Amino acid sequence: MNQPSSRDGFVTGDQATAFLGIKRQTLYAYASRGLVRSVPASEGRARLYAQADLLRLKARHDARAGHGPVAASALRWGEPVLETAVSTIDDRGPIYRGVPAVGLALSGASFEAAAALLWGEARGQEEGEDEGEARWPAPTAGVPVARLAALLPEGASPMTALSLGVPAIGARDADRHLVSGASELVLARALIVRMAALLCLPNERERFARALAESSVARAVLAAFGVRAAPAAVRAVNRALVLCADHELNPSTFAVRVAASAGADLYACVSAGLSVLSGPQHGGMCDRVEALVEEARPAARAAEVVASRARRGEPIPGFGHTMYRAGDPRTGPLLEAAAEVAPASETMAAVRALAKAMAAAGHEPPTVDMGLVAVAAALRLPPGGAAALFAIGRCAGWIAHATEQRQAGYIVRPRARYTGP
């Protein structure tokens, strides 16, 4: 059966029942059990149903019935297609080797501790510890910073600096293909610190050495952006990095695992992740949310912005996550951290007003992207700062998955189901 056509990811009840081959009562039962999310339709009492959830159910039904290769459906938000001990996801959010990431972040855990947990080096912090205790040394830049900065176009984003800088650092590392095991994690720590320092290149490359010498990744990020490392600012960045560190088999992580399975070095694996993360349906979503929040300033405009976009049939980014039917659990802690840094900021008021307007219109709660944008705005980071926080944090998960995939010893090579002539 063909996939149901969708509008902004949701379909009508008739389309849903036809796609699954079930009665309307069964669809209602699925919705009541939380297997299929539904939202009010624009008119009347009808409801719309999430296409991604229907695809996932179809994949399960096909698998149980033995209807051909399940992978074609599984690759669309379906059943897991790889085994991993790194992380999983449930209603609490991402779980890092058995430890809920939200609890880890709220305890005050450092990003370094979260990375060590993901890399299988430690269980992680159950209680907060000083974020500078696990310093990751990066004694040199690994690349001529001035020459690298000169290659960036005017107005380049921090993500562009990362996409340029990581392969450049790798190209100058003659031993990049030789490291493995514990020595690769030494390289990984230095690479992440260097990535944090690279965030300064579009604006002030003179900050690079200062960022490289900082005592933690969170402080390196703040130094690269020229933000004073006040305690609330350090906590906010740490929390953002910890909550973004991994999210199971997301698109960028899948790309990293494919690259690792083919024997690509660590720099190439991270570059693969950065390339996919830049897409507007992944980490690049932060840039779309930034634009939405800017449009909704001052906060009194938020309700009209939501209504205007709805009238034009335009999607409203930053709301509703396919994996979380009750709302993205990472968002609240990020909004709290942003409010601690800048409780009276106009941007925070706009974020709150947008969430209120969306809830009043029957839409889902805000996602992690909205939380990251709030943190970036509270810290007064430049445009693209939210996506940069996402990238630095997610690098920890990429490295964990690259290491695990190499140890698995097989190439990730799904088959295609041919539909041509």
C-alpha positions as a Markdown table, in Angstrom:
| # | Residue | x | y | z |
|---|---|---|---|---|
| 1 | Met | 0.0 | 0.0 | 0.0 |
| 2 | Asn | 1.3 | 3.5 | -0.8 |
| 3 | Gln | 2.2 | 5.9 | 2.0 |
| 4 | Pro | -0.5 | 8.3 | 3.1 |
| 5 | Ser | -0.1 | 11.8 | 1.7 |
| 6 | Ser | 0.5 | 14.4 | 4.5 |
| 7 | Arg | 0.2 | 18.0 | 5.4 |
| 8 | Asp | 3.0 | 19.1 | 7.8 |
| 9 | Gly | 3.4 | 15.4 | 8.8 |
| 10 | Phe | -0.2 | 14.7 | 9.7 |
| 11 | Val | -3.0 | 12.9 | 7.8 |
| 12 | Thr | -6.8 | 12.6 | 8.2 |
| 13 | Gly | -8.5 | 9.7 | 10.0 |
| 14 | Asp | -9.7 | 8.2 | 6.7 |
| 15 | Gln | -6.1 | 8.3 | 5.3 |
| 16 | Ala | -4.7 | 6.7 | 8.4 |
| 17 | Thr | -7.2 | 3.8 | 8.5 |
| 18 | Ala | -6.8 | 3.1 | 4.8 |
| 19 | Phe | -3.0 | 3.1 | 5.1 |
| 20 | Leu | -3.0 | 0.6 | 8.1 |
| 21 | Gly | -6.0 | -1.3 | 6.8 |
| 22 | Ile | -7.8 | -1.0 | 10.1 |
| 23 | Lys | -11.2 | 0.2 | 11.4 |
| 24 | Arg | -11.7 | 3.7 | 12.9 |
| 25 | Gln | -12.2 | 2.2 | 16.4 |
| 26 | Thr | -8.8 | 0.6 | 16.2 |
| 27 | Leu | -7.2 | 3.9 | 15.2 |
| 28 | Tyr | -8.9 | 5.5 | 18.2 |
| 29 | Ala | -7.5 | 2.7 | 20.4 |
| 30 | Tyr | -4.0 | 3.3 | 19.1 |
| 31 | Ala | -4.3 | 7.0 | 19.8 |
| 32 | Ser | -5.6 | 6.4 | 23.3 |
| 33 | Arg | -2.6 | 4.1 | 24.0 |
| 34 | Gly | -0.2 | 6.7 | 22.8 |
| 35 | Leu | 0.9 | 4.7 | 19.7 |
| 36 | Val | -0.3 | 7.4 | 17.3 |
| 37 | Arg | -0.2 | 11.1 | 18.1 |
| 38 | Ser | -3.2 | 13.2 | 17.1 |
| 39 | Val | -3.9 | 16.9 | 16.9 |
| 40 | Pro | -7.1 | 18.8 | 16.3 |
| 41 | Ala | -8.0 | 19.6 | 12.7 |
| 42 | Ser | -8.4 | 23.2 | 11.7 |
| 43 | Glu | -12.2 | 22.9 | 11.5 |
| 44 | Gly | -14.8 | 20.9 | 13.3 |
| 45 | Arg | -14.1 | 18.1 | 15.8 |
| 46 | Ala | -12.0 | 15.9 | 13.5 |
| 47 | Arg | -8.4 | 15.1 | 14.3 |
| 48 | Leu | -5.3 | 14.5 | 12.3 |
| 49 | Tyr | -2.8 | 11.7 | 12.9 |
| 50 | Ala | 1.0 | 11.7 | 12.8 |
| 51 | Gln | 2.3 | 10.2 | 9.6 |
| 52 | Ala | 5.6 | 9.1 | 11.2 |
| 53 | Asp | 3.7 | 7.1 | 13.9 |
| 54 | Leu | 1.6 | 5.4 | 11.2 |
| 55 | Leu | 4.8 | 4.4 | 9.3 |
| 56 | Arg | 6.3 | 2.9 | 12.4 |
| 57 | Leu | 3.1 | 0.9 | 13.1 |
| 58 | Lys | 3.0 | -0.3 | 9.5 |
| 59 | Ala | 6.6 | -1.5 | 9.8 |
| 60 | Arg | 5.8 | -3.5 | 12.9 |
| 61 | His | 2.7 | -5.0 | 11.3 |
| 62 | Asp | 4.6 | -6.0 | 8.2 |
| 63 | Ala | 7.4 | -7.6 | 10.3 |
| 64 | Arg | 4.9 | -9.7 | 12.2 |
| 65 | Ala | 3.1 | -10.7 | 9.1 |
| 66 | Gly | 6.2 | -11.5 | 7.2 |
| 67 | His | 5.4 | -9.1 | 4.4 |
| 68 | Gly | 8.7 | -8.6 | 2.6 |
| 69 | Pro | 11.8 | -6.7 | 3.8 |
| 70 | Val | 11.0 | -4.6 | 6.8 |
| 71 | Ala | 14.1 | -2.4 | 6.4 |
| 72 | Ala | 12.4 | -0.1 | 3.8 |
| 73 | Ser | 9.8 | 0.9 | 6.4 |
| 74 | Ala | 12.2 | 0.7 | 9.4 |
| 75 | Leu | 14.4 | 3.4 | 7.9 |
| 76 | Arg | 11.5 | 5.8 | 8.1 |
| 77 | Trp | 11.3 | 6.3 | 11.9 |
| 78 | Gly | 10.7 | 2.6 | 12.2 |
| 79 | Glu | 12.1 | -0.4 | 14.1 |
| 80 | Pro | 15.7 | -0.1 | 15.2 |
| 81 | Val | 18.1 | -1.2 | 12.4 |
| 82 | Leu | 21.3 | -1.4 | 14.5 |
| 83 | Glu | 22.2 | -2.8 | 17.9 |
| 84 | Thr | 23.9 | -0.4 | 20.2 |
| 85 | Ala | 24.9 | -0.2 | 23.9 |
| 86 | Val | 25.5 | 3.6 | 23.7 |
| 87 | Ser | 22.1 | 5.0 | 24.2 |
| 88 | Thr | 18.3 | 4.6 | 23.8 |
| 89 | Ile | 15.3 | 6.8 | 24.0 |
| 90 | Asp | 12.1 | 6.6 | 26.1 |
| 91 | Asp | 9.6 | 9.1 | 27.5 |
| 92 | Arg | 12.3 | 10.4 | 29.8 |
| 93 | Gly | 14.4 | 11.5 | 26.9 |
| 94 | Pro | 17.8 | 10.0 | 25.8 |
| 95 | Ile | 19.3 | 7.4 | 28.1 |
| 96 | Tyr | 23.2 | 7.3 | 28.1 |
| 97 | Arg | 24.3 | 3.7 | 28.9 |
| 98 | Gly | 21.4 | 3.4 | 31.3 |
| 99 | Val | 21.6 | 6.9 | 32.8 |
| 100 | Pro | 18.9 | 9.4 | 31.8 |
| 101 | Ala | 20.5 | 12.4 | 30.2 |
| 102 | Val | 18.0 | 14.9 | 31.7 |
| 103 | Gly | 18.8 | 13.7 | 35.2 |
| 104 | Leu | 22.5 | 13.9 | 34.4 |
| 105 | Ala | 22.1 | 17.5 | 33.1 |
| 106 | Leu | 20.0 | 18.6 | 36.1 |
| 107 | Ser | 22.5 | 17.1 | 38.5 |
| 108 | Gly | 25.1 | 19.6 | 37.2 |
| 109 | Ala | 27.2 | 17.0 | 35.4 |
| 110 | Ser | 29.9 | 18.3 | 33.1 |
| 111 | Phe | 29.9 | 17.6 | 29.4 |
| 112 | Glu | 33.2 | 15.8 | 29.9 |
| 113 | Ala | 31.5 | 13.4 | 32.4 |
| 114 | Ala | 28.7 | 12.8 | 29.9 |
| 115 | Ala | 31.2 | 12.0 | 27.1 |
| 116 | Ala | 33.1 | 9.6 | 29.4 |
| 117 | Leu | 29.9 | 7.8 | 30.1 |
| 118 | Leu | 29.0 | 7.6 | 26.4 |
| 119 | Trp | 32.5 | 6.4 | 25.6 |
| 120 | Gly | 32.2 | 3.6 | 28.2 |
| 121 | Glu | 35.0 | 5.1 | 30.4 |
| 122 | Ala | 32.8 | 5.9 | 33.4 |
| 123 | Arg | 29.3 | 5.7 | 34.8 |
| 124 | Gly | 29.1 | 9.5 | 34.8 |
| 125 | Gln | 28.2 | 11.9 | 37.6 |
| 126 | Glu | 25.3 | 11.2 | 39.8 |
| 127 | Glu | 25.9 | 14.5 | 41.6 |
| 128 | Gly | 27.4 | 17.7 | 40.3 |
| 129 | Glu | 31.1 | 18.1 | 40.3 |
| 130 | Asp | 33.3 | 20.9 | 39.4 |
| 131 | Glu | 33.1 | 21.2 | 35.6 |
| 132 | Gly | 36.9 | 21.9 | 35.3 |
| 133 | Glu | 38.1 | 18.7 | 37.0 |
| 134 | Ala | 38.3 | 16.6 | 33.9 |
| 135 | Arg | 40.3 | 19.0 | 31.7 |
| 136 | Trp | 40.9 | 17.8 | 28.1 |
| 137 | Pro | 44.3 | 19.1 | 26.9 |
| 138 | Ala | 44.6 | 20.4 | 23.3 |
| 139 | Pro | 48.1 | 21.9 | 23.4 |
| 140 | Thr | 48.2 | 23.1 | 19.8 |
| 141 | Ala | 45.6 | 24.3 | 17.2 |
| 142 | Gly | 46.5 | 21.6 | 14.8 |
| 143 | Val | 46.0 | 24.0 | 11.9 |
| 144 | Pro | 47.1 | 27.6 | 10.9 |
| 145 | Val | 44.2 | 29.5 | 12.3 |
| 146 | Ala | 44.7 | 32.7 | 10.4 |
| 147 | Arg | 44.9 | 30.9 | 7.0 |
| 148 | Leu | 41.7 | 28.9 | 7.9 |
| 149 | Ala | 39.8 | 32.1 | 9.0 |
| 150 | Ala | 40.8 | 33.8 | 5.7 |
| 151 | Leu | 38.9 | 31.0 | 3.8 |
| 152 | Leu | 35.6 | 31.8 | 5.5 |
| 153 | Pro | 33.2 | 34.1 | 3.6 |
| 154 | Glu | 32.0 | 37.2 | 5.3 |
| 155 | Gly | 29.1 | 36.5 | 7.7 |
| 156 | Ala | 29.9 | 32.8 | 7.8 |
| 157 | Ser | 28.1 | 30.8 | 10.6 |
| 158 | Pro | 29.9 | 28.9 | 13.4 |
| 159 | Met | 28.8 | 25.7 | 11.7 |
| 160 | Thr | 30.6 | 26.7 | 8.5 |
| 161 | Ala | 33.8 | 27.2 | 10.6 |
| 162 | Leu | 33.4 | 23.7 | 12.0 |
| 163 | Ser | 32.7 | 22.1 | 8.6 |
| 164 | Leu | 35.9 | 23.7 | 7.2 |
| 165 | Gly | 38.1 | 23.3 | 10.3 |
| 166 | Val | 37.6 | 19.6 | 11.2 |
| 167 | Pro | 38.8 | 18.2 | 7.9 |
| 168 | Ala | 41.6 | 20.8 | 7.8 |
| 169 | Ile | 42.9 | 19.6 | 11.2 |
| 170 | Gly | 42.6 | 16.0 | 10.0 |
| 171 | Ala | 44.5 | 16.7 | 6.8 |
| 172 | Arg | 47.5 | 17.9 | 8.9 |
| 173 | Asp | 47.4 | 14.9 | 11.3 |
| 174 | Ala | 49.7 | 12.3 | 9.7 |
| 175 | Asp | 48.8 | 9.6 | 12.2 |
| 176 | Arg | 45.0 | 9.9 | 11.8 |
| 177 | His | 44.7 | 6.4 | 10.3 |
| 178 | Leu | 46.9 | 4.8 | 12.9 |
| 179 | Val | 45.2 | 5.6 | 16.2 |
| 180 | Ser | 42.7 | 3.2 | 17.8 |
| 181 | Gly | 41.2 | 2.3 | 21.2 |
| 182 | Ala | 42.3 | 4.5 | 24.1 |
| 183 | Ser | 44.6 | 6.6 | 21.9 |
| 184 | Glu | 41.7 | 7.5 | 19.7 |
| 185 | Leu | 39.8 | 8.9 | 22.7 |
| 186 | Val | 42.8 | 11.1 | 23.5 |
| 187 | Leu | 42.6 | 12.4 | 19.9 |
| 188 | Ala | 38.8 | 12.8 | 20.3 |
| 189 | Arg | 39.1 | 15.0 | 23.5 |
| 190 | Ala | 41.6 | 17.3 | 21.8 |
| 191 | Leu | 39.4 | 17.4 | 18.6 |
| 192 | Ile | 36.3 | 18.5 | 20.6 |
| 193 | Val | 38.3 | 21.3 | 22.4 |
| 194 | Arg | 39.6 | 22.5 | 19.1 |
| 195 | Met | 36.1 | 22.4 | 17.6 |
| 196 | Ala | 34.9 | 24.6 | 20.5 |
| 197 | Ala | 37.8 | 27.0 | 19.8 |
| 198 | Leu | 36.9 | 27.0 | 16.0 |
| 199 | Leu | 33.6 | 28.7 | 16.8 |
| 200 | Cys | 35.5 | 32.1 | 17.1 |
| 201 | Leu | 36.7 | 32.1 | 13.5 |
| 202 | Pro | 33.8 | 33.9 | 11.8 |
| 203 | Asn | 34.2 | 36.8 | 14.2 |
| 204 | Glu | 37.4 | 37.1 | 16.2 |
| 205 | Arg | 40.1 | 34.5 | 15.5 |
| 206 | Glu | 42.3 | 36.1 | 18.2 |
| 207 | Arg | 40.0 | 34.3 | 20.7 |
| 208 | Phe | 41.2 | 30.9 | 19.5 |
| 209 | Ala | 44.3 | 30.5 | 21.7 |
| 210 | Arg | 42.3 | 31.7 | 24.8 |
| 211 | Ala | 39.5 | 29.2 | 24.1 |
| 212 | Leu | 42.0 | 26.3 | 23.6 |
| 213 | Ala | 43.6 | 27.0 | 27.0 |
| 214 | Glu | 40.3 | 27.0 | 28.9 |
| 215 | Ser | 39.7 | 24.4 | 31.7 |
| 216 | Ser | 36.5 | 22.8 | 30.1 |
| 217 | Val | 34.7 | 22.5 | 26.9 |
| 218 | Ala | 31.9 | 24.7 | 28.1 |
| 219 | Arg | 34.3 | 27.5 | 29.0 |
| 220 | Ala | 36.1 | 27.0 | 25.7 |
| 221 | Val | 32.8 | 27.6 | 23.9 |
| 222 | Leu | 32.1 | 30.8 | 25.9 |
| 223 | Ala | 35.6 | 32.0 | 25.3 |
| 224 | Ala | 35.3 | 31.4 | 21.6 |
| 225 | Phe | 32.1 | 33.5 | 21.5 |
| 226 | Gly | 33.6 | 36.2 | 23.7 |
| 227 | Val | 31.1 | 35.6 | 26.5 |
| 228 | Arg | 32.1 | 36.0 | 30.1 |
| 229 | Ala | 32.2 | 32.7 | 31.9 |
| 230 | Ala | 29.8 | 33.6 | 34.7 |
| 231 | Pro | 28.6 | 30.5 | 36.7 |
| 232 | Ala | 25.1 | 30.6 | 35.2 |
| 233 | Ala | 26.6 | 30.9 | 31.7 |
| 234 | Val | 28.9 | 27.9 | 32.3 |
| 235 | Arg | 26.0 | 25.9 | 33.7 |
| 236 | Ala | 23.8 | 26.7 | 30.7 |
| 237 | Val | 26.4 | 25.7 | 28.2 |
| 238 | Asn | 27.2 | 22.5 | 30.1 |
| 239 | Arg | 23.5 | 21.6 | 30.3 |
| 240 | Ala | 23.0 | 22.2 | 26.5 |
| 241 | Leu | 26.1 | 20.1 | 25.6 |
| 242 | Val | 25.0 | 17.2 | 27.9 |
| 243 | Leu | 21.5 | 17.1 | 26.6 |
| 244 | Cys | 22.6 | 17.2 | 23.0 |
| 245 | Ala | 25.4 | 14.6 | 23.5 |
| 246 | Asp | 23.5 | 11.7 | 21.9 |
| 247 | His | 20.1 | 10.8 | 20.6 |
| 248 | Glu | 20.3 | 7.2 | 19.5 |
| 249 | Leu | 20.3 | 6.6 | 15.8 |
| 250 | Asn | 19.5 | 10.0 | 14.4 |
| 251 | Pro | 20.5 | 11.0 | 10.8 |
| 252 | Ser | 23.9 | 12.4 | 11.6 |
| 253 | Thr | 24.8 | 9.5 | 13.9 |
| 254 | Phe | 23.7 | 7.0 | 11.3 |
| 255 | Ala | 26.0 | 8.8 | 8.8 |
| 256 | Val | 28.9 | 8.6 | 11.3 |
| 257 | Arg | 28.3 | 4.9 | 11.8 |
| 258 | Val | 28.3 | 4.3 | 8.0 |
| 259 | Ala | 31.6 | 6.2 | 7.7 |
| 260 | Ala | 33.1 | 4.3 | 10.7 |
| 261 | Ser | 32.0 | 1.0 | 9.3 |
| 262 | Ala | 33.9 | 1.7 | 6.1 |
| 263 | Gly | 37.1 | 2.4 | 8.1 |
| 264 | Ala | 37.1 | 6.2 | 7.8 |
| 265 | Asp | 39.3 | 8.0 | 10.4 |
| 266 | Leu | 37.8 | 10.0 | 13.3 |
| 267 | Tyr | 38.0 | 13.4 | 11.5 |
| 268 | Ala | 36.2 | 12.0 | 8.5 |
| 269 | Cys | 33.5 | 10.4 | 10.8 |
| 270 | Val | 32.9 | 13.7 | 12.6 |
| 271 | Ser | 32.9 | 15.6 | 9.2 |
| 272 | Ala | 30.2 | 13.2 | 8.0 |
| 273 | Gly | 28.2 | 14.0 | 11.1 |
| 274 | Leu | 28.6 | 17.7 | 10.7 |
| 275 | Ser | 27.5 | 17.5 | 7.0 |
| 276 | Val | 24.2 | 15.8 | 7.9 |
| 277 | Leu | 23.6 | 17.9 | 11.0 |
| 278 | Ser | 23.7 | 21.0 | 8.9 |
| 279 | Gly | 20.4 | 20.0 | 7.2 |
| 280 | Pro | 17.4 | 22.1 | 8.0 |
| 281 | Gln | 15.5 | 19.0 | 9.2 |
| 282 | His | 18.2 | 18.2 | 11.7 |
| 283 | Gly | 20.6 | 20.6 | 13.5 |
| 284 | Gly | 19.9 | 23.3 | 11.0 |
| 285 | Met | 16.4 | 23.4 | 12.4 |
| 286 | Cys | 17.9 | 25.7 | 15.1 |
| 287 | Asp | 18.5 | 28.3 | 12.4 |
| 288 | Arg | 14.8 | 28.2 | 11.4 |
| 289 | Val | 13.7 | 28.5 | 15.0 |
| 290 | Glu | 16.0 | 31.5 | 15.4 |
| 291 | Ala | 14.2 | 33.2 | 12.6 |
| 292 | Leu | 10.8 | 32.3 | 14.0 |
| 293 | Val | 11.8 | 33.7 | 17.4 |
| 294 | Glu | 13.1 | 36.9 | 15.8 |
| 295 | Glu | 9.9 | 37.3 | 13.9 |
| 296 | Ala | 7.9 | 36.9 | 17.2 |
| 297 | Arg | 9.7 | 39.8 | 18.9 |
| 298 | Pro | 8.4 | 41.6 | 20.8 |
| 299 | Ala | 6.4 | 38.9 | 22.6 |
| 300 | Ala | 3.1 | 40.6 | 21.8 |
| 301 | Arg | 3.6 | 39.6 | 18.2 |
| 302 | Ala | 3.8 | 35.8 | 18.9 |
| 303 | Ala | 0.1 | 35.0 | 18.6 |
| 304 | Glu | -0.2 | 36.8 | 15.3 |
| 305 | Val | 2.9 | 35.1 | 14.0 |
| 306 | Val | 1.5 | 31.7 | 14.8 |
| 307 | Ala | -1.9 | 32.6 | 13.3 |
| 308 | Ser | -0.4 | 34.1 | 10.1 |
| 309 | Arg | 1.8 | 31.1 | 9.5 |
| 310 | Ala | -1.2 | 28.8 | 10.0 |
| 311 | Arg | -3.3 | 30.8 | 7.6 |
| 312 | Arg | -0.6 | 30.5 | 4.9 |
| 313 | Gly | -0.2 | 26.8 | 5.6 |
| 314 | Glu | 3.5 | 27.3 | 6.6 |
| 315 | Pro | 5.1 | 24.9 | 9.1 |
| 316 | Ile | 6.1 | 26.3 | 12.4 |
| 317 | Pro | 9.5 | 25.0 | 13.4 |
| 318 | Gly | 10.5 | 24.1 | 16.9 |
| 319 | Phe | 7.3 | 22.3 | 18.0 |
| 320 | Gly | 6.4 | 18.6 | 18.1 |
| 321 | His | 9.0 | 15.9 | 18.2 |
| 322 | Thr | 8.3 | 12.5 | 16.6 |
| 323 | Met | 10.0 | 10.6 | 19.4 |
| 324 | Tyr | 8.2 | 12.3 | 22.3 |
| 325 | Arg | 4.4 | 12.2 | 22.3 |
| 326 | Ala | 4.2 | 14.1 | 25.6 |
| 327 | Gly | 6.7 | 16.7 | 24.7 |
| 328 | Asp | 10.5 | 16.8 | 24.4 |
| 329 | Pro | 11.9 | 16.4 | 28.0 |
| 330 | Arg | 15.1 | 18.1 | 27.1 |
| 331 | Thr | 13.4 | 21.5 | 26.4 |
| 332 | Gly | 12.3 | 22.4 | 29.9 |
| 333 | Pro | 15.8 | 22.2 | 31.5 |
| 334 | Leu | 17.2 | 24.3 | 28.7 |
| 335 | Leu | 14.5 | 27.0 | 29.1 |
| 336 | Glu | 15.2 | 27.0 | 32.8 |
| 337 | Ala | 19.0 | 27.5 | 32.2 |
| 338 | Ala | 18.3 | 30.3 | 29.7 |
| 339 | Ala | 16.0 | 32.0 | 32.2 |
| 340 | Glu | 18.7 | 31.8 | 34.9 |
| 341 | Val | 21.2 | 33.6 | 32.6 |
| 342 | Ala | 18.8 | 36.3 | 31.3 |
| 343 | Pro | 15.4 | 36.1 | 33.0 |
| 344 | Ala | 14.1 | 39.4 | 31.6 |
| 345 | Ser | 15.4 | 39.1 | 28.0 |
| 346 | Glu | 13.0 | 40.0 | 25.1 |
| 347 | Thr | 13.9 | 36.7 | 23.4 |
| 348 | Met | 12.9 | 34.6 | 26.4 |
| 349 | Ala | 9.6 | 36.5 | 26.5 |
| 350 | Ala | 9.1 | 35.7 | 22.8 |
| 351 | Val | 9.9 | 32.0 | 23.3 |
| 352 | Arg | 7.3 | 31.8 | 26.2 |
| 353 | Ala | 4.7 | 33.6 | 24.1 |
| 354 | Leu | 5.2 | 31.3 | 21.1 |
| 355 | Ala | 4.8 | 28.2 | 23.3 |
| 356 | Lys | 1.7 | 29.7 | 24.8 |
| 357 | Ala | 0.2 | 30.6 | 21.4 |
| 358 | Met | 1.0 | 27.1 | 20.0 |
| 359 | Ala | -0.6 | 25.4 | 23.0 |
| 360 | Ala | -3.7 | 27.5 | 22.6 |
| 361 | Ala | -3.9 | 26.5 | 19.0 |
| 362 | Gly | -3.8 | 22.8 | 19.9 |
| 363 | His | -0.2 | 22.2 | 18.8 |
| 364 | Glu | 2.5 | 20.2 | 20.5 |
| 365 | Pro | 5.1 | 21.5 | 23.0 |
| 366 | Pro | 8.5 | 23.0 | 22.0 |
| 367 | Thr | 11.4 | 20.8 | 21.0 |
| 368 | Val | 15.1 | 20.9 | 22.0 |
| 369 | Asp | 15.8 | 23.3 | 19.2 |
| 370 | Met | 13.6 | 26.0 | 20.9 |
| 371 | Gly | 15.5 | 25.3 | 24.1 |
| 372 | Leu | 18.9 | 25.7 | 22.4 |
| 373 | Val | 17.8 | 28.9 | 20.7 |
| 374 | Ala | 16.7 | 30.2 | 24.1 |
| 375 | Val | 20.1 | 29.4 | 25.7 |
| 376 | Ala | 22.0 | 30.9 | 22.7 |
| 377 | Ala | 19.9 | 34.1 | 22.9 |
| 378 | Ala | 20.3 | 34.4 | 26.7 |
| 379 | Leu | 24.1 | 34.2 | 26.2 |
| 380 | Arg | 24.0 | 36.7 | 23.3 |
| 381 | Leu | 25.6 | 34.2 | 20.9 |
| 382 | Pro | 25.8 | 35.3 | 17.2 |
| 383 | Pro | 23.4 | 33.8 | 14.6 |
| 384 | Gly | 24.0 | 30.1 | 14.3 |
| 385 | Gly | 25.1 | 29.8 | 17.9 |
| 386 | Ala | 22.3 | 27.4 | 18.8 |
| 387 | Ala | 23.3 | 25.0 | 16.0 |
| 388 | Ala | 26.9 | 25.3 | 17.1 |
| 389 | Leu | 26.0 | 24.2 | 20.7 |
| 390 | Phe | 24.2 | 21.2 | 19.2 |
| 391 | Ala | 27.2 | 20.2 | 17.1 |
| 392 | Ile | 29.8 | 20.4 | 19.9 |
| 393 | Gly | 27.5 | 18.4 | 22.2 |
| 394 | Arg | 26.5 | 15.8 | 19.6 |
| 395 | Cys | 30.2 | 15.1 | 18.7 |
| 396 | Ala | 30.5 | 13.1 | 22.0 |
| 397 | Gly | 27.8 | 10.7 | 20.7 |
| 398 | Trp | 29.3 | 10.5 | 17.2 |
| 399 | Ile | 32.6 | 9.4 | 18.7 |
| 400 | Ala | 30.9 | 6.8 | 20.9 |
| 401 | His | 29.0 | 5.3 | 17.9 |
| 402 | Ala | 32.0 | 5.4 | 15.6 |
| 403 | Thr | 34.0 | 3.5 | 18.2 |
| 404 | Glu | 31.2 | 1.0 | 18.7 |
| 405 | Gln | 30.7 | 0.5 | 15.0 |
| 406 | Arg | 34.4 | -0.2 | 14.4 |
| 407 | Gln | 34.3 | -2.8 | 17.2 |
| 408 | Ala | 31.3 | -4.4 | 15.6 |
| 409 | Gly | 33.4 | -5.2 | 12.6 |
| 410 | Tyr | 30.9 | -5.1 | 9.8 |
| 411 | Ile | 30.0 | -2.6 | 7.0 |
| 412 | Val | 26.7 | -0.8 | 7.3 |
| 413 | Arg | 25.2 | -1.5 | 3.9 |
| 414 | Pro | 21.4 | -1.6 | 3.8 |
| 415 | Arg | 19.7 | -3.0 | 0.6 |
| 416 | Ala | 17.4 | -1.0 | -1.6 |
| 417 | Arg | 13.9 | -2.2 | -2.6 |
| 418 | Tyr | 13.8 | -1.6 | -6.3 |
| 419 | Thr | 10.7 | 0.3 | -7.6 |
| 420 | Gly | 11.8 | 1.3 | -11.0 |
| 421 | Pro | 10.8 | 0.0 | -14.5 |
